[in-house]
């Protein structure tokens, strides 16, 4: 089953690449998931925050499989990523 993830950010920060590498490492290397990761910059797409009820950035949302789940704040936390993705 494919996992659909959305990472909501506010601007491209210096830590963004490290965060993306961590997410990819857990998905590909450790859990060997088939996944799609979309990065949504709320500075470029401010309406997305309201549509997806995002109040804090960064926020990583697992849209599929259901039930939807999210991590807010430090989305590169190894334990939180496993918790979010291990439920798939």
Secondary structure as UniProt FT lines:
FT   STRAND          3..9
FT   TURN            14..15
FT   HELIX           16..24
FT   HELIX           25..30
FT   STRAND          35..41
FT   TURN            42..44
FT   HELIX           47..51
FT   TURN            52..53
FT   STRAND          59..64
FT   STRAND          69..72
FT   TURN            75..76
FT   HELIX           78..85
FT   TURN            86..87
//
